[in-house]
Amino acid sequence: MFMEFKGVTESSPQEPWGCERQAGNNYAAAADFALEHLDGSGRCLVAGSPLFEAHELAERYAVTYLDFRTPPVNGFNFLQADACAMPLEDASFDALSSTCLLCHVGLGRYGDPLRLAGDQVALREFYRVLKPGAPAAVTIGPVAEIGASMELGRAHRVYRLEDALKVVRHAGFIVVRHAVWDTRGERWRRPAEPINVDPALFPDYLSMALRKD
C-alpha cells in the first residue's frame, strides 16, 4: 500500500515528550479529540501520546502509559514496550488513546524495531487489549490528498484518507467518527472539505473515534 519517498532519514529518539499543553498545535487538537470521545471510566491505555494528554485522561481513568522510550517522571503506571508486541492481557482495557504513534511505529525513528506494516500490527494489538465495545481515540498522523500512501524514510507515513480508514477497519474497529485537522489554518476541516495536497511539508492530521466490534 505504501510508496517509499527517498531522502528523508530523520531519527528522533530524544524528541520532546509534550509535557505541557500548547494551544493551537496538532497535539493539543488531538488531545481535545480524545477527551471528547473518551468520557468513561476504568482502565485506559495511552500509547505514545504526549504526556499532557495522558495526565488529562488520568483525571477520568486509571492510565497505563506505554512507549518504547522511557519518559520523564510521569505520575502514572508506565510500561516500556513495543506497541506491536504489548505484554498485556487480552480485553484488559476499557478505553485507549494513541496520538501520532501509528504513522511512526515500525520505521525505527524512535529506536523501535523495524517492522513491515507496523501500523497494521499495532492496530491489531490495540484491538486485542480492548474490551468488547470499548472506545478508542486514535490520531493516525499525517494525511494528504495524494495518489498513494507513502513512507517518508524513517520520519513518518503519510496516508491517503481512504487508506487510513481501510487499515483501521481491517483491524476490526468500527469508525464512529473521523475528523481532519487543518495544520495551516489550525482548525478542524468541515465534512467533505478538500484536505491538503502537500505530503512532505504541510499534511493535515487525521483523528478517529473508534469502537471495538
C-alpha positions as CSV (number, residue, x, y, z in Angstrom):
1,M,0.0,0.0,0.0
2,F,2.9,2.4,0.7
3,M,5.3,4.1,-1.6
4,E,8.7,5.0,-0.3
5,F,9.8,8.6,-0.6
6,K,13.6,8.6,-0.6
7,G,15.8,11.2,1.0
8,V,14.2,11.6,4.5
9,T,16.1,9.7,7.2
10,E,15.1,11.6,10.3
11,S,15.6,9.8,13.6
12,S,14.4,11.4,16.8
13,P,14.9,9.1,19.9
14,Q,15.2,12.2,22.1
15,E,12.2,14.1,20.8
16,P,10.5,16.2,23.5
17,W,7.7,14.4,25.4
18,G,5.0,17.1,25.2
19,C,4.8,17.6,28.9
20,E,2.9,20.9,28.6
21,R,-0.1,21.6,26.5
22,Q,0.4,24.2,23.8
23,A,-2.8,25.7,22.4
24,G,-3.2,25.6,18.7
25,N,-0.7,22.8,17.9
26,N,-1.6,19.5,16.3
27,Y,-1.1,17.6,19.6
28,A,-3.5,19.8,21.5
29,A,-6.2,19.3,18.9
30,A,-5.6,15.5,19.0
31,A,-5.8,15.6,22.8
32,D,-9.1,17.6,22.7
33,F,-10.5,15.0,20.3
34,A,-9.5,12.2,22.6
35,L,-11.0,13.9,25.7
36,E,-14.2,14.5,23.8
37,H,-14.7,10.8,22.8
38,L,-13.2,9.1,25.9
39,D,-15.5,10.2,28.7
40,G,-15.9,6.9,30.6
41,S,-14.1,5.3,33.5
42,G,-12.0,2.2,34.3
43,R,-8.6,1.4,32.8
44,C,-7.2,3.4,29.8
45,L,-4.1,2.5,27.8
46,V,-2.4,5.6,26.4
47,A,0.1,4.6,23.7
48,G,2.8,7.1,22.7
49,S,0.7,10.2,23.2
50,P,2.1,13.5,24.6
51,L,2.4,13.3,28.3
52,F,0.0,16.1,28.9
53,E,-2.7,14.1,27.2
54,A,-2.1,11.2,29.4
55,H,-2.3,13.4,32.5
56,E,-5.6,14.8,31.4
57,L,-7.0,11.4,30.7
58,A,-5.8,10.3,34.1
59,E,-8.4,12.6,35.6
60,R,-11.1,10.1,34.3
61,Y,-9.3,6.8,34.0
62,A,-6.6,4.7,35.6
63,V,-4.0,5.3,32.9
64,T,-1.3,2.9,31.8
65,Y,1.2,4.8,29.6
66,L,3.1,2.8,27.0
67,D,6.1,3.9,25.0
68,F,9.2,2.3,23.6
69,R,11.3,5.1,25.2
70,T,11.4,6.0,28.9
71,P,9.5,9.2,29.7
72,P,10.3,11.7,32.4
73,V,8.7,11.1,35.8
74,N,5.0,10.9,34.9
75,G,2.8,10.1,37.9
76,F,1.0,7.1,36.5
77,N,1.7,3.5,35.6
78,F,4.4,3.2,32.8
79,L,5.0,0.3,30.6
80,Q,8.1,0.3,28.3
81,A,7.2,-1.9,25.4
82,D,6.8,-2.1,21.6
83,A,3.3,-1.2,20.5
84,C,3.4,-4.1,18.1
85,A,4.0,-6.7,20.8
86,M,2.5,-5.4,24.0
87,P,2.9,-7.7,27.1
88,L,-0.8,-7.1,28.1
89,E,-3.7,-9.4,28.5
90,D,-6.5,-9.7,26.0
91,A,-9.6,-7.5,26.7
92,S,-8.0,-5.8,29.7
93,F,-8.7,-2.1,29.0
94,D,-11.9,0.0,29.0
95,A,-10.5,2.7,26.6
96,L,-7.4,3.5,24.5
97,S,-5.8,6.7,23.2
98,S,-2.9,7.0,20.9
99,T,-1.7,10.2,19.3
100,C,0.7,10.2,16.3
101,L,2.1,6.7,17.0
102,L,0.8,4.7,14.1
103,C,2.5,6.9,11.5
104,H,5.9,6.1,13.1
105,V,5.7,2.6,14.5
106,G,7.9,0.1,12.7
107,L,10.1,2.7,11.0
108,G,12.7,2.8,13.7
109,R,12.6,6.6,14.2
110,Y,12.4,6.2,18.0
111,G,14.7,3.2,18.3
112,D,11.9,0.7,17.9
113,P,12.4,-2.4,15.8
114,L,12.0,-2.1,12.0
115,R,8.7,-3.9,11.2
116,L,6.9,-4.2,7.9
117,A,3.3,-2.7,8.2
118,G,4.0,-1.7,11.8
119,D,0.9,0.4,11.9
120,Q,-1.3,-2.5,11.0
121,V,0.3,-4.7,13.6
122,A,-0.1,-2.1,16.3
123,L,-3.8,-1.6,15.4
124,R,-4.4,-5.3,15.8
125,E,-2.7,-5.1,19.2
126,F,-4.9,-2.1,20.2
127,Y,-7.9,-4.1,19.2
128,R,-6.7,-7.2,21.2
129,V,-6.2,-5.4,24.5
130,L,-9.6,-3.6,24.5
131,K,-12.7,-5.0,26.0
132,P,-15.6,-5.7,23.6
133,G,-17.5,-2.4,22.8
134,A,-14.7,-0.3,24.3
135,P,-13.9,3.1,22.7
136,A,-10.6,4.3,21.3
137,A,-9.4,7.7,20.1
138,V,-6.5,7.5,17.6
139,T,-4.8,10.3,15.7
140,I,-3.2,8.2,13.0
141,G,-1.0,11.1,11.8
142,P,-0.4,12.9,8.6
143,V,-3.0,12.6,5.8
144,A,-2.9,14.2,2.4
145,E,-4.7,14.1,-0.9
146,I,-2.1,12.1,-2.7
147,G,-2.1,9.3,-5.3
148,A,-0.8,6.7,-2.8
149,S,0.1,6.5,0.9
150,M,3.8,6.8,1.4
151,E,6.7,6.4,3.8
152,L,8.9,9.5,4.2
153,G,12.0,7.5,5.1
154,R,12.2,7.0,8.8
155,A,10.3,10.2,9.6
156,H,6.7,9.0,9.2
157,R,4.0,7.7,7.0
158,V,1.6,10.0,5.1
159,Y,-1.8,8.4,4.4
160,R,-4.5,8.8,1.9
161,L,-7.7,9.2,3.8
162,E,-9.2,6.2,2.1
163,D,-6.2,4.0,3.0
164,A,-6.2,5.1,6.7
165,L,-9.9,4.2,7.1
166,K,-9.3,0.9,5.4
167,V,-6.3,0.0,7.7
168,V,-8.4,0.7,10.8
169,R,-11.4,-1.2,9.7
170,H,-9.2,-4.1,8.6
171,A,-8.0,-4.4,12.2
172,G,-11.6,-4.9,13.3
173,F,-12.6,-1.4,14.5
174,I,-15.8,0.4,13.8
175,V,-15.1,4.0,12.8
176,V,-17.6,6.1,14.8
177,R,-16.3,9.4,13.5
178,H,-13.2,10.8,11.8
179,A,-12.0,14.4,11.6
180,V,-9.2,16.2,9.8
181,W,-7.1,18.9,11.4
182,D,-6.0,21.7,9.1
183,T,-2.4,22.2,10.2
184,R,-2.1,25.6,8.4
185,G,-5.4,27.0,9.4
186,E,-5.3,25.4,12.9
187,R,-9.0,24.3,12.7
188,W,-11.0,21.1,12.1
189,R,-12.0,20.9,8.4
190,R,-15.6,20.7,7.5
191,P,-17.0,17.4,6.3
192,A,-16.2,16.8,2.6
193,E,-13.8,19.8,2.6
194,P,-10.7,19.1,0.5
195,I,-7.6,18.2,2.5
196,N,-4.0,19.3,2.0
197,V,-2.1,18.0,-1.1
198,D,1.5,18.5,0.2
199,P,2.7,15.3,1.7
200,A,6.2,16.4,2.7
201,L,5.6,19.9,4.3
202,F,2.1,20.5,5.4
203,P,0.0,17.4,5.6
204,D,-3.2,17.5,7.7
205,Y,-3.7,15.2,10.7
206,L,-6.4,12.6,10.9
207,S,-8.1,11.7,14.2
208,M,-10.6,8.8,14.5
209,A,-13.1,7.8,17.2
210,L,-13.2,4.0,17.1
211,R,-15.1,1.2,18.8
212,K,-14.1,-2.4,19.2
213,D,-16.7,-4.5,17.5
